[in-house]
Amino acid sequence: MGILLATLISMILYVIVAVAVAFASSVQTGQALKFAFGLFVFGFIVLAVINYFMMPAITIPNMLLINLITAIVLAPALTAILKPNNFMEKKLFIPLFSIFGLGLLLFIAVIITGFTVLDNAHNTITVNEESEAKPLSKDETPITVAPEFARNKIQKAMSVVPNAQFYDLGKLQVQQVGDEIVYVAPVEFADFWKFVRGKETAGYFTISATDVNAQPTFEEEPMEYTNSSYFHKYVQRVIYNKFPQYIQGGEAQIEVDDDGKPWYVQTIYKPMNITNKPNLDKLQVVVIDPVTGEMNAYQTDEAPDFIEGSVSSEMATLTNDYYGKYVHGWLNSVFGKRDVKLPNQSGTESGVTPMFDENGDMFYFTDMTSPKENIDSALGYTLVNARTGELTYYGGKKNNGIMDSEGAKQIVNKEFPEKKWEGYMPVLYNVDGNPTWVVNVLDPNGLHKQYAYIKANDSDFVVFGDTANAALDAYRMALLQDPGNTGATGDTVTETVQGTVSRVVVNSTEQGQIIQFLLENDTTIYTVNASKAPLAIFLEQGDNIEAEAQLMDNGTATIEVMEIDGLTE
């Protein structure tokens, strides 16, 4: 239905031109209209075939452009048919050029309006601004398996798929299934002939997005309507036929409900005014059954609960782009560029990286940098809520002058030149009050090797670890041992502890002396740097202490301020 409607609208300008030619031409009007109708039928069939494959959204800019192209092609053909010995009568010049000129002026006006409405599109973004992210706990370990590594593992497991020669692996989508964060990847048709023979795909894979040792699992769930199907089974075409006046934002992705049934999910939007620019506060999502083709549209935040990414990664990238560029309007983004921020393109999905918070909500991460060339420092970063589209910007003094995501990747790349290991999926976190880049390290074959924690304001402060927990613990210890580290931020939660020392040990490192001790009836390991509490090197068993400690959830604590009975006042 959408294709027929789009084709009819695309022929409007030709119909106007044909009527004008029929009445202005010296050829008998009835005969001219007869030829014009025949050419209309021919053009309609050709254009319907083109629209079937191109699927242009029925918007004013799209329809104006197609009308102009269609009329420019068919109008000369009509005049040639009516006057084979005289290509065009001179008296037709004025009406034809007037109609085409008006159409061209309208199209130019629409293009110009598209630039001016960018300010309005920016204002449709729901924005929160924070000075810094919350401190990280161990349960919120900021590591997910890089999609390149997950894809590599799944590719090796494709042999378990029935008739595996028919299929390729589709787009990976991260989501939470139960209590576990996983990648979901459908198997897709390898080519047109495999679609003709196979008729339906076999199912989908899941693999943990947080455990590098996990193995993929194949779920047999046949699907007919997919991203790799053809004709009336192609997901994007099925959606287009029902919602032709909407623009589809990115590629449809698969998500799995609580019963293990897969669904295709596609973000759509109606453009603002007479442009193709989106109202980012009114995004919708289409959820389509890949077995029956039945679908429903929802506001993104009202989609079924199992859907984490009702706002696509492509729309999140567009949100970041509009937020950073058009903060003071389109003209400022071109000339003055005051307060302009540009999103980096280091993410794993369309320039952004999906991640989950402690509540299980999914966000898209992107760091923002200056539009000035040769500047490799980040201005801050954004998190776009994957269900509401709400954008939170983390800036403030703590994030000023830190390296950007590209700089973090380069540090990893330079660490292993002989092995050709590279950094992937950099994400910026607040680890114990310190802005920290967390980077996956992969080999040239996409196999996971290590994790890297990089202090964002010190390119020489890098800690590597084979596991997520080991890397985080080693990084925290390195922060403590560094006498130049400023420690946690002022709003980091600390607790007052007091008691009698039962065990104590002093370690000498390149960075100075580190004192660790236990208190009676307390298994927490307390650590203090001698640069912060010089008298702590004289701590003995039986001493009574009172301290301000930053307690961590791995059974350790770091001491910020400490008083020792008999040694300090």
Secondary structure, 3 states (H helix, E strand, C coil): CHHHHHHHHHCHHHHHHHHHHHHHCCCCHHHHHHHHHHHHHHHHHHHHHHHHHHCCCCCHHHHHHHHHHHHHHHHHHHHHHHCCCCCCCHHHHHHHHHHHHHHHHHHHHHHHHHHHCHHHHHHCCCEEEECCCCCCCHHHCCCCCCHHHHHHHHHHCHHHCCCHHHEEECCCEEEEECCEEEEEEEEEECCHHHHHHHCCEEEEEEEECCCCCCCCEEEEEEECCECCCCHHHEHHHHHHHHCCCCEECCCCEEEECCCCCEEEEEEEECECCCCCCECCCCCEEEEECCCCCCEEEEEHHHCCCCCCCCCCHHHHHHHHHHHHHCCCCHHHHHCCCCCCCEECCCCCECCEEEEECCCCCEEEEEEEECCCCCCCEEEEEEEEECCCCCEEEECCHHHCCEECHHHHHHHHHHHCCCCCCEEEEEEEEEECCEEEEEEEEECCCCCEEEEEEEECCCCCCEEEECCHHHHHHHHHHHHHHCCCCCCCCCCCCCEEEEEEEEEEEEEEECCEEEEEEEECCEEEEEEEECCCCHHHHHCCCCCEEEEEEEECCCCEEEEEEEEECCCCC
